[in-house]
Amino acid sequence: MGFFCHREGKPKPKVVDYSKVQKNRMSSKCGCKAYMRITLRRENEIFPEEWQVTILNLEHNHELLSTDEVRFLPSYRSITTEDEKRILLLKEGGLSIRQIMLVMELEKNQFVLLMTKPPDTILTDQDPWMTEAIAKEMPSTKHAFCIWHITSKFSGWFISILKGDYSSWCSDFYSLYKLDTIEEFENQWPLVIAKYELGENKHINGLYRIKKFWVPAYLREFFFGGMTTTGRSESINAFIKRFISSNTRLTQFIRQVDLAIEDILQTQIHDTMLVKYKGSYLISQSPLEEQGYHFFFTHFAFKKFQEEFGRAIQYTVVEKTCNVFFVNHHKYIQCNKHEVVWDGNVAKCSCKKFEFVGILCRHILSVFLHKDCFDIPLAYLLSRWSRKEVTLPQEVFESSTSMNNDEVPTEVMNMVQRPPQSKPKGRPKQRMKGGIELAKNVRRCSLCKGVGHNISTCPRKGELVSKSNDISRHAAKKKKVMLENQDLNPVFSLKF
C-alpha cells in the first residue's frame, strides 16, 4: 500500500472551452517525490502478520503547511471529541452559537493588539473641519485629499466654461496629475492653465492652493499603499455591514467588532495556506522573482511585484556615473527618463513608487538586472507584505499564557457560574428606543385621553359617546328655555 504527497505528479492539461467563462483555478501539483510504502508481512511463524514500512522518502520539494494551516484542507475539517463535548455542554447551558464561539476563543487566550500610535498617512475628503482637526490632533500624520472627490466636481465647474474643450482639459489635467516630480508639475501647471484661459478661475486657484494635499508629486515621499481615493473605505463599510447593522445594540457592538477582526485574521491565515498549498506561477527563473515569491504574503502583493518585474526587461539602462543610472522604455528612449541611484545597498528612483506604494518599481529592478544583482536587500521587502506579518508577536502569547492552572485557586476552579442568558433567535419584539424617540410626546386618545389607542379603537367609546349625547341634549334644552324667557326668535338669535 502506497501513500503519496498530495502535491505529487504534474498538473493535467486543461481542456479550454472559450465559449464558457474560465475559472483559471491553479493546481497544487508540483511533482513532489515524497512517498511511503507499507507491506503486510510476517517475520516469523510464531508472530502474526504486521504492517511494515518498506519504502520511505520524506524529502518534499515544496514548503510544508503548519499545524495551524492544515485545518483549512478538506481532509482536516473536523473537530476533536473533546471540542464536540464542550460545544454540546455549552449548548445545553443555553448559550447561542455566537457565545459558544466567543467562549472557545477566550479559552485559547488569543488576543489582538490595538493601534497605539497615530497613522503615518490619512486620506479624506475636503472637509475643512476634519482637516483642521487632523492638523491639530495628529501633527505627524501626512494628510491627503481624495482625488475622486475633486474630479467629480469638474463637470459642474468647467463644462459651462470650456464647453467643447472640456474633454481635452480632463486629458491634460490627468497628464499633470501623473507627473513624477514637483519641478515638472510646477513647470507644466501654468502652461495648461494658460492654454484654457483659466488663470482667473476661483476653482483653479483653490486647487493650486491645496496642491500639497492632492498632487501625487508632493505625496510620493509618503506611504499610501498606492491609494489616491477613499474608495477603499467603501469596501470596508461593506465588510463591517456583515457584522453590524442599524439594529445592533451598543452592548453587542464590541463583540461584533471582535468577530470582524477574527474573520480578517482567519482570512489571512487561509490565504497563507493557499500560497503554500497551490504556489504561484513564475514567469522566469530569476532569483529576484523567486525571492519575491517566497517572501510576499498575499497573492495580490506578489502579482504586483511580478507585474513590475515583468516590465523591467522592457527598459534600457544607461550608466551615467558609477552609482547613477538613466532608465527609460525601449520605445521612448529620448523621453520619460527616470534616474536611479544604486550604490549596492541603497536604491532610489525618481518615480518614488517604492516610497508611495511599498513595492519596488520596474526602474530599480532594471538596474538590479543590469548590475547582475540577484538578491533584493531586506530593506526593500517591507514587513507589511510578509507572510509572518499576520502572526501575533511572541510577547502576546507569553503574556496570555503567563498564568497557568497551578496559579488558579482551587475554589475558583471548582466554582460553576450561571451561564449568561441566551438571546432567542429572530428579531426582538421591542426595539430599544433612542433619546429623540423617548422625548417625543405620547399620542393619546382624543375621546378618553388614554394611551395606546385612538378614538376608533377606544374601549370606552360607547359609554363616553352616550354620555356626551346626554350632555349635548341637556345643553340644547337649557339654551331653548333661556331664549324663550328672553322672548327672542331662536332662528335669528346670536350664537355664543
C-alpha positions as CSV (number, residue, x, y, z in Angstrom):
1,M,0.0,0.0,0.0
2,G,1.5,3.4,-1.0
3,F,1.0,6.8,0.4
4,F,1.8,9.8,-1.8
5,C,2.1,13.6,-1.0
6,H,-1.0,15.5,-2.1
7,R,1.2,17.5,-4.4
8,E,2.7,14.6,-6.3
9,G,2.5,14.4,-10.0
10,K,2.1,17.1,-12.6
11,P,-1.0,19.2,-13.3
12,K,-3.2,17.8,-16.0
13,P,-3.7,19.9,-19.2
14,K,-7.0,21.7,-19.1
15,V,-9.5,21.4,-22.0
16,V,-10.2,25.1,-22.7
17,D,-13.7,25.9,-23.9
18,Y,-13.7,29.5,-25.0
19,S,-17.5,29.6,-25.1
20,K,-17.6,29.3,-21.3
21,V,-16.1,31.5,-18.6
22,Q,-12.7,30.2,-17.5
23,K,-12.1,29.8,-13.7
24,N,-8.3,29.8,-14.1
25,R,-8.0,27.7,-10.9
26,M,-4.4,26.8,-10.1
27,S,-3.4,23.2,-9.5
28,S,-1.5,22.2,-6.3
29,K,0.5,19.6,-8.1
30,C,4.3,20.2,-8.2
31,G,5.8,16.8,-8.8
32,C,6.7,16.1,-5.2
33,K,8.5,12.8,-4.7
34,A,7.6,12.2,-1.1
35,Y,6.4,8.6,-0.8
36,M,5.8,5.9,1.8
37,R,5.0,2.2,1.1
38,I,3.8,-0.3,3.7
39,T,3.6,-4.0,3.3
40,L,1.8,-6.7,5.3
41,R,4.5,-9.2,6.3
42,R,5.2,-11.9,8.8
43,E,8.7,-12.1,10.1
44,N,8.4,-15.5,11.7
45,E,5.9,-18.2,12.0
46,I,5.3,-17.5,15.7
47,F,4.5,-13.8,15.1
48,P,1.3,-12.6,13.5
49,E,1.3,-10.5,10.3
50,E,2.1,-6.8,10.7
51,W,2.4,-3.7,8.6
52,Q,6.0,-2.7,7.9
53,V,7.4,0.4,6.1
54,T,9.4,-0.8,3.1
55,I,9.9,2.4,1.2
56,L,10.1,5.9,2.8
57,N,11.1,9.2,1.2
58,L,10.4,12.3,3.3
59,E,12.0,14.9,1.0
60,H,9.4,17.4,-0.2
61,N,10.2,19.9,-3.0
62,H,7.7,22.5,-1.5
63,E,7.0,24.3,1.7
64,L,5.0,22.4,4.2
65,L,1.9,23.7,5.9
66,S,2.0,24.4,9.6
67,T,-0.3,22.8,12.1
68,D,-2.5,25.9,12.2
69,E,-2.9,25.9,8.4
70,V,-3.7,22.3,7.6
71,R,-7.1,22.7,9.2
72,F,-8.2,24.5,6.0
73,L,-7.7,21.4,3.9
74,P,-10.8,19.3,3.3
75,S,-9.3,16.2,4.9
76,Y,-8.7,18.1,8.2
77,R,-12.1,19.8,8.5
78,S,-13.1,18.0,11.7
79,I,-13.2,18.7,15.4
80,T,-11.9,16.6,18.3
81,T,-14.1,14.6,20.6
82,E,-13.3,17.0,23.5
83,D,-14.3,20.0,21.5
84,E,-17.5,18.3,20.4
85,K,-18.4,17.5,24.1
86,R,-17.5,21.1,25.1
87,I,-19.8,22.5,22.4
88,L,-22.7,20.3,23.4
89,L,-22.2,21.2,27.1
90,L,-22.3,24.9,26.3
91,K,-25.3,24.4,24.0
92,E,-27.3,22.7,26.8
93,G,-26.4,25.6,29.1
94,G,-28.4,27.9,26.9
95,L,-25.5,29.6,25.0
96,S,-26.1,30.7,21.5
97,I,-23.7,29.8,18.7
98,R,-22.0,33.2,18.8
99,Q,-21.5,32.9,22.5
100,I,-20.1,29.4,22.2
101,M,-17.5,30.6,19.6
102,L,-16.6,33.5,21.8
103,V,-16.1,31.3,24.9
104,M,-13.9,28.8,23.0
105,E,-11.8,31.6,21.6
106,L,-11.3,33.1,25.0
107,E,-10.3,29.8,26.3
108,K,-7.5,29.7,23.7
109,N,-6.2,33.0,25.1
110,Q,-6.0,34.7,21.7
111,F,-5.8,38.5,21.8
112,V,-5.5,41.2,19.2
113,L,-3.2,44.2,19.7
114,L,-4.7,47.6,19.1
115,M,-3.1,50.5,17.4
116,T,-1.2,52.6,19.9
117,K,0.1,55.4,17.7
118,P,-1.4,57.8,15.1
119,P,-1.2,56.7,11.4
120,D,1.6,57.9,9.2
121,T,-0.8,58.9,6.5
122,I,-4.5,59.5,6.2
123,L,-6.8,60.0,3.2
124,T,-10.1,62.0,3.5
125,D,-12.3,64.3,1.5
126,Q,-12.1,68.1,1.6
127,D,-13.9,68.6,4.9
128,P,-12.3,71.8,6.4
129,W,-13.2,70.8,9.9
130,M,-11.6,67.4,9.5
131,T,-8.5,69.0,8.0
132,E,-8.2,71.3,11.0
133,A,-8.7,68.5,13.5
134,I,-6.1,66.2,11.9
135,A,-3.5,69.0,11.8
136,K,-4.2,69.7,15.5
137,E,-4.6,66.2,16.9
138,M,-2.2,64.3,14.6
139,P,0.5,66.8,13.6
140,S,2.9,64.0,12.5
141,T,0.4,62.4,10.1
142,K,0.5,63.3,6.4
143,H,-2.9,64.3,5.3
144,A,-4.1,63.9,1.7
145,F,-7.4,64.6,-0.2
146,C,-9.3,62.0,-2.2
147,I,-8.8,62.8,-5.9
148,W,-12.3,61.4,-6.7
149,H,-14.0,64.0,-4.6
150,I,-12.1,66.7,-6.5
151,T,-12.6,65.4,-10.1
152,S,-16.2,64.6,-9.5
153,K,-16.9,68.4,-9.3
154,F,-15.2,69.2,-12.6
155,S,-18.4,68.8,-14.7
156,G,-20.2,71.5,-12.7
157,W,-17.1,73.7,-12.6
158,F,-15.8,73.7,-16.2
159,I,-18.4,72.3,-18.7
160,S,-20.2,75.7,-18.9
161,I,-16.9,77.5,-19.3
162,L,-14.9,75.2,-21.6
163,K,-17.8,73.6,-23.5
164,G,-16.2,71.6,-26.3
165,D,-12.7,71.7,-24.8
166,Y,-13.8,70.0,-21.6
167,S,-12.7,66.5,-22.7
168,S,-9.3,67.9,-23.7
169,W,-9.0,69.7,-20.4
170,C,-9.6,66.5,-18.5
171,S,-6.9,64.7,-20.5
172,D,-4.4,67.4,-19.8
173,F,-5.3,67.5,-16.2
174,Y,-4.7,63.8,-15.9
175,S,-1.3,64.2,-17.5
176,L,-0.5,66.9,-14.9
177,Y,-1.7,64.6,-12.2
178,K,0.6,61.7,-13.3
179,L,3.9,63.8,-13.3
180,D,6.6,62.3,-11.1
181,T,8.5,65.3,-9.8
182,I,7.5,68.6,-8.3
183,E,9.6,70.6,-10.8
184,E,7.7,69.1,-13.7
185,F,4.3,69.9,-12.1
186,E,5.3,73.5,-11.4
187,N,6.5,74.0,-14.9
188,Q,3.5,72.4,-16.7
189,W,0.7,73.8,-14.5
190,P,0.9,77.4,-15.7
191,L,1.1,76.2,-19.3
192,V,-2.0,74.1,-19.1
193,I,-3.9,76.8,-17.2
194,A,-2.9,79.4,-19.8
195,K,-4.0,77.1,-22.7
196,Y,-7.6,77.1,-21.4
197,E,-7.5,80.6,-20.0
198,L,-8.4,79.5,-16.5
199,G,-6.0,81.8,-14.7
200,E,-8.7,83.8,-13.0
201,N,-11.0,80.9,-12.2
202,K,-11.6,80.6,-8.5
203,H,-11.7,76.8,-8.5
204,I,-8.4,76.5,-10.3
205,N,-6.8,78.9,-7.8
206,G,-8.3,76.9,-4.9
207,L,-6.9,73.7,-6.3
208,Y,-3.4,75.2,-6.6
209,R,-3.5,76.5,-3.0
210,I,-4.1,72.9,-1.7
211,K,-1.8,71.2,-4.2
212,K,0.2,69.6,-1.4
213,F,-2.9,67.6,-0.4
214,W,-3.8,66.0,-3.8
215,V,-0.9,66.2,-6.2
216,P,1.0,62.9,-6.2
217,A,4.3,64.6,-6.8
218,Y,4.0,66.1,-3.3
219,L,2.8,62.9,-1.8
220,R,5.2,60.3,-3.2
221,E,7.6,60.5,-0.3
222,F,4.9,59.1,2.0
223,F,3.5,55.6,2.1
224,F,-0.2,55.5,0.9
225,G,-0.2,51.9,-0.4
226,G,-0.9,53.3,-3.9
227,M,-4.3,54.6,-2.8
228,T,-5.4,58.1,-4.0
229,T,-9.1,57.8,-3.3
230,T,-11.2,56.8,-0.4
231,G,-12.9,54.0,-2.4
232,R,-11.2,51.5,-0.1
233,S,-13.4,52.8,2.7
234,E,-16.5,51.7,0.8
235,S,-15.3,48.1,0.7
236,I,-14.5,48.4,4.4
237,N,-18.1,49.6,5.0
238,A,-19.5,46.7,3.1
239,F,-17.4,44.3,5.2
240,I,-18.5,45.9,8.5
241,K,-22.2,45.7,7.5
242,R,-21.8,41.9,7.5
243,F,-21.4,42.1,11.3
244,I,-23.1,45.4,12.4
245,S,-26.5,46.8,11.3
246,S,-28.6,49.7,12.4
247,N,-30.4,47.5,14.9
248,T,-27.2,46.4,16.6
249,R,-27.3,47.4,20.3
250,L,-24.4,49.1,22.0
251,T,-23.9,46.1,24.2
252,Q,-23.4,43.9,21.2
253,F,-21.2,46.3,19.2
254,I,-17.8,45.4,20.8
255,R,-18.5,41.7,20.4
256,Q,-19.4,42.1,16.8
257,V,-16.2,44.1,16.1
258,D,-14.2,41.3,17.7
259,L,-15.8,38.8,15.4
260,A,-15.0,41.1,12.4
261,I,-11.3,41.2,13.4
262,E,-11.3,37.4,13.9
263,D,-12.7,37.0,10.4
264,I,-9.9,39.1,9.0
265,L,-7.3,37.0,10.8
266,Q,-8.9,33.8,9.6
267,T,-8.9,35.0,6.0
268,Q,-5.2,36.0,6.2
269,I,-4.3,32.5,7.6
270,H,-6.3,30.9,4.9
271,D,-4.6,33.0,2.2
272,T,-1.2,32.0,3.6
273,M,-2.2,28.4,3.4
274,L,-3.3,28.8,-0.3
275,V,0.1,30.3,-1.2
276,K,1.9,27.3,0.3
277,Y,-0.7,24.8,-1.0
278,K,-1.1,25.9,-4.6
279,G,2.0,28.0,-5.1
280,S,2.3,30.6,-7.9
281,Y,3.3,30.7,-11.5
282,L,6.8,32.2,-12.1
283,I,7.3,33.9,-15.4
284,S,11.1,33.5,-15.2
285,Q,13.8,31.6,-13.4
286,S,15.3,34.7,-12.0
287,P,16.3,34.6,-8.3
288,L,14.8,38.0,-7.8
289,E,11.3,36.8,-8.8
290,E,11.8,33.6,-6.7
291,Q,12.8,35.7,-3.7
292,G,9.8,37.9,-4.1
293,Y,7.5,34.8,-4.3
294,H,8.9,33.2,-1.1
295,F,8.8,36.5,0.8
296,F,5.5,38.1,-0.1
297,F,2.4,37.1,1.9
298,T,-0.6,37.7,-0.3
299,H,-1.2,36.6,-3.8
300,F,-2.2,40.1,-4.7
301,A,1.1,41.6,-3.4
302,F,3.2,39.1,-5.4
303,K,1.2,39.8,-8.6
304,K,2.0,43.5,-8.2
305,F,5.7,42.7,-7.8
306,Q,5.6,40.2,-10.7
307,E,4.0,42.9,-12.9
308,E,6.8,45.3,-12.2
309,F,9.4,42.6,-12.7
310,G,7.9,41.5,-16.0
311,R,8.1,45.1,-17.3
312,A,11.7,45.7,-16.0
313,I,13.1,43.8,-19.0
314,Q,11.5,46.4,-21.4
315,Y,13.7,49.2,-20.1
316,T,17.2,50.2,-21.2
317,V,19.7,51.2,-18.6
318,V,22.4,53.8,-19.3
319,E,25.1,54.2,-16.6
320,K,25.8,57.9,-16.1
321,T,28.3,57.6,-13.2
322,C,29.3,54.7,-11.0
323,N,26.1,55.0,-8.9
324,V,23.7,56.9,-11.1
325,F,21.7,55.3,-14.0
326,F,19.2,56.6,-16.5
327,V,16.3,54.2,-17.2
328,N,13.8,54.6,-20.0
329,H,11.5,52.5,-22.1
330,H,13.0,51.0,-25.2
331,K,10.3,52.6,-27.4
332,Y,10.7,56.1,-25.8
333,I,14.5,56.5,-25.4
334,Q,14.5,60.3,-25.7
335,C,11.8,61.0,-23.2
336,N,10.4,59.8,-19.8
337,K,13.8,59.2,-18.4
338,H,14.0,58.0,-14.7
339,E,17.0,58.5,-12.6
340,V,18.0,55.6,-10.3
341,V,20.7,55.8,-7.7
342,W,22.1,52.5,-6.6
343,D,25.3,52.0,-4.6
344,G,24.9,48.4,-3.8
345,N,22.9,48.9,-0.6
346,V,20.5,51.8,-1.1
347,A,18.4,52.3,-4.3
348,K,16.3,55.3,-5.1
349,C,14.2,56.1,-8.2
350,S,12.9,59.5,-9.3
351,C,9.4,57.9,-9.7
352,K,9.3,57.2,-5.9
353,K,7.0,54.3,-6.4
354,F,8.6,52.3,-3.6
355,E,8.0,55.1,-1.1
356,F,4.4,55.6,-2.3
357,V,3.3,52.0,-2.9
358,G,5.8,49.9,-0.9
359,I,6.8,47.6,-3.8
360,L,10.0,48.1,-5.9
361,C,9.4,49.8,-9.2
362,R,10.4,48.4,-12.6
363,H,13.2,51.0,-12.9
364,I,15.1,49.8,-9.9
365,L,14.6,46.2,-10.9
366,S,16.0,47.0,-14.3
367,V,19.1,48.4,-12.6
368,F,19.4,45.2,-10.5
369,L,19.3,43.1,-13.6
370,H,21.8,45.3,-15.4
371,K,24.3,45.1,-12.5
372,D,23.7,41.3,-12.0
373,C,22.2,41.8,-8.6
374,F,20.3,38.6,-7.7
375,D,19.4,39.4,-4.1
376,I,16.9,42.1,-3.1
377,P,18.1,44.0,0.0
378,L,15.9,43.3,3.0
379,A,15.2,47.0,3.4
380,Y,13.0,46.8,0.3
381,L,11.0,43.8,1.4
382,L,8.5,45.5,3.7
383,S,7.1,43.5,6.6
384,R,3.6,44.6,5.7
385,W,3.7,42.2,2.7
386,S,5.4,39.4,4.6
387,R,3.6,36.2,5.4
388,K,4.8,36.4,9.0
389,E,3.2,39.8,9.5
390,V,-0.2,38.2,10.3
391,T,1.2,36.2,13.2
392,L,0.9,37.9,16.6
393,P,4.1,38.9,18.4
394,Q,5.6,36.4,20.8
395,E,5.1,38.6,23.8
396,V,1.3,38.4,23.3
397,F,1.4,34.7,23.7
398,E,3.8,34.9,26.7
399,S,1.5,37.4,28.5
400,S,-1.6,35.4,27.7
401,T,-0.1,32.2,28.9
402,S,1.7,33.6,31.9
403,M,-1.0,32.3,34.3
404,N,-1.2,28.5,34.3
405,N,-3.7,26.3,36.1
406,D,-1.4,25.8,39.1
407,E,-1.7,29.5,39.9
408,V,-5.5,29.5,39.9
409,P,-7.1,28.9,43.4
410,T,-8.9,25.6,43.8
411,E,-12.1,27.2,45.0
412,V,-12.2,29.3,41.8
413,M,-11.7,26.2,39.6
414,N,-14.5,24.3,41.2
415,M,-16.9,27.1,41.1
416,V,-19.6,26.8,38.4
417,Q,-21.1,30.1,37.5
418,R,-24.5,30.6,36.0
419,P,-24.2,30.9,32.2
420,P,-25.3,34.2,30.6
421,Q,-28.9,34.3,29.4
422,S,-29.0,33.4,25.7
423,K,-30.8,35.6,23.3
424,P,-33.6,33.9,21.3
425,K,-33.4,33.7,17.5
426,G,-35.2,36.1,15.3
427,R,-36.0,39.8,15.6
428,P,-36.6,41.2,19.1
429,K,-40.2,42.1,19.9
430,Q,-39.3,45.5,21.1
431,R,-36.6,47.7,19.8
432,M,-34.5,49.9,22.2
433,K,-35.6,53.5,21.6
434,G,-33.2,56.4,21.4
435,G,-33.3,59.7,23.3
436,I,-35.1,61.5,20.5
437,E,-37.9,58.9,20.3
438,L,-38.3,58.9,24.1
439,A,-38.5,62.7,24.2
440,K,-41.5,62.8,21.8
441,N,-45.0,63.4,23.2
442,V,-47.1,60.3,23.7
443,R,-50.2,60.0,21.4
444,R,-53.4,59.9,23.4
445,C,-57.0,59.1,22.6
446,S,-59.0,62.2,21.8
447,L,-62.1,60.8,23.5
448,C,-60.9,59.2,26.8
449,K,-57.4,60.8,26.8
450,G,-55.9,57.3,27.3
451,V,-52.6,55.9,25.9
452,G,-52.1,53.1,23.5
453,H,-55.2,53.5,21.3
454,N,-57.1,56.1,19.3
455,I,-60.8,57.1,19.1
456,S,-61.6,54.4,16.6
457,T,-60.4,51.6,18.9
458,C,-61.3,53.2,22.2
459,P,-62.8,50.6,24.6
460,R,-64.9,53.3,26.3
461,K,-66.2,54.7,23.1
462,G,-69.9,53.6,23.6
463,E,-70.1,54.8,27.2
464,L,-68.5,58.2,26.5
465,V,-70.4,58.8,23.3
466,S,-73.8,58.2,25.0
467,K,-72.7,60.4,27.9
468,S,-71.7,63.1,25.5
469,N,-75.0,62.9,23.7
470,D,-76.9,63.3,27.0
471,I,-74.8,66.4,27.9
472,S,-75.5,67.8,24.4
473,R,-79.3,67.3,24.7
474,H,-79.3,68.9,28.2
475,A,-77.3,71.9,26.9
476,A,-79.7,72.4,24.0
477,K,-82.8,72.2,26.2
478,K,-81.3,74.7,28.6
479,K,-80.5,77.1,25.8
480,K,-84.0,76.8,24.4
481,V,-85.6,77.7,27.8
482,M,-83.3,80.7,28.1
483,L,-84.3,82.0,24.7
484,E,-88.0,81.6,25.5
485,N,-87.5,83.6,28.7
486,Q,-85.9,86.4,26.7
487,D,-88.7,86.4,24.1
488,L,-86.2,86.1,21.2
489,N,-86.7,84.2,17.9
490,P,-84.3,81.3,18.1
491,V,-83.8,81.5,14.3
492,F,-82.3,84.9,14.4
493,S,-80.6,84.6,17.8
494,L,-76.8,85.1,18.1
495,K,-74.6,82.1,18.6
496,F,-72.3,82.2,21.5
